[in-house]
């Protein structure tokens, strides 16, 4: 066993980027956006927000993987 080798643990910055950013963009924000009556091109702002975060979540996960 090599004492210089670090155990394989996930980096907290990568976990925050891959999971924390999308989580914080959806879970605390969605209830507040649900009360708004704003629309964007006739679509409620909550639906626009959720559908925008589908590709952004994939981007966060991809960036998390690239940093390894």
C-alpha positions in Angstrom: 0.0 0.0 0.0 1.4 3.4 -1.0 1.1 5.9 1.9 1.4 8.9 -0.6 -1.8 8.0 -2.4 -4.9 9.8 -1.4 -8.1 7.7 -1.0 -10.6 8.0 -3.8 -13.0 10.5 -2.4 -15.2 12.9 -4.4 -14.0 16.5 -4.3 -16.6 18.7 -2.5 -16.4 21.4 -5.2 -17.3 18.9 -7.9 -20.2 17.6 -5.9 -21.4 21.2 -5.3 -21.2 22.0 -9.0 -22.8 18.8 -10.2 -25.6 18.4 -7.6 -25.7 21.5 -5.4 -26.1 24.1 -8.1 -29.1 22.4 -9.9 -30.7 21.5 -6.5 -30.4 25.1 -5.3 -31.8 26.4 -8.6 -34.9 24.3 -8.4 -35.9 23.4 -4.9 -35.9 26.8 -3.1 -36.8 28.8 -6.2 -39.7 26.8 -7.7 -42.2 27.5 -4.9 -41.7 31.2 -5.2 -42.0 31.2 -9.0 -45.2 29.1 -8.7 -47.0 32.0 -7.1 -46.1 34.5 -9.8 -48.6 35.1 -12.6 -45.9 36.3 -15.0 -45.7 34.7 -18.4 -43.0 34.5 -21.1 -44.6 34.2 -24.6 -47.8 32.9 -22.9 -46.0 30.2 -20.8 -45.9 30.5 -17.0 -42.5 31.5 -15.7 -42.2 28.4 -13.5 -42.4 26.1 -16.6 -39.8 28.2 -18.4 -37.6 28.1 -15.4 -37.9 24.3 -15.1 -37.3 23.6 -18.8 -34.3 25.9 -18.9 -32.7 24.0 -16.0 -33.0 20.6 -17.8 -30.0 21.4 -20.1 -28.3 23.5 -17.4 -28.3 20.5 -15.1 -26.7 18.4 -17.7 -24.1 21.1 -18.3 -23.3 21.2 -14.6 -22.9 17.4 -14.5 -20.7 17.5 -17.6 -18.5 20.3 -16.1 -18.3 18.2 -12.9 -17.0 15.2 -14.8 -14.6 17.3 -16.9 -12.8 18.6 -13.8 -11.8 15.1 -12.7 
